[in-house]
């Protein structure tokens, strides 16, 4: 219910007239916080609701931030969990006779999927999840676009073992960004972010991680008032389980004022597999702020 209320509020805000930003104010800004090459300091609180094909429901509140590291070519990002709730009442873990939950759910265990988790008796758990940090550097221009590289580190900071992966993960990444000059609106680009995640150490009762995660998206300016579309595609291959999954999330956002962007992002898994704990539906709403 909460995610539906947030969706209605966000959609209404996106549909409001965009008269708060003049053409003069927009000139030279054009920034929505979506370009991986943009190392301007920014913060983005966001809320995300996730349903897995196996019935798990998750709600999370996260603070994302990006800070340049004393150089225009290097930056650090972080995602700090502010709140997390997992609900397995609608899964096979719930005993219809007793109303209690127990056992394990399959799950991805990646930064983009809720982990498979042991369910406690009340079928719900609230707290905070794992955090991650990325170090990103600009490598230069080649093959018609810009290249970046770096590493994501996932820290097992969850307040309860059922809310996190209980592993320290490394995710080396390679990013290619190309401007799309054929698009009628200025500022269009395509970005291909590629990660390979593996576990460094963690609890022995959790499965090993060896996973490719792609985040491919296209920035499509739709209106001079600051409305844009950002469809994202996530191909994921789990080497440990020999499993491929695919997710699509069409983000729509709006520049409310210089340095202030509101967006909503529904998402759907393509033929999700309940046995692999894949995403069936997601909904995200966030607010980007430049400093």
Secondary structure, DSSP 4 states (H G I P E B T S, - for coil): -HHHHHHHHHHHHHHS--TTS-HHHHTTT---S--TT----EEEEEEEEEEETTS-EEEEEEEEEEEEEEETTEEEEEEEEEEEEEE-TTSTTB-TTT--B-SB-----STTSPPP-BPPTTSEEEE---EEEEEEEEEEEETTEEEEEEEEEEE---SSGGGS--EEEEEEEEEEEEE-TTSSSTT-EEEEEEEEEEEEEE-TTSPP-EEEEEEEEEEEEEETTTEEEEEEEEEEEETTTTEEEEEEEEEEEEEEETTEEEEEEEEEESS--GGGT-EEEEEEEEEEEE-
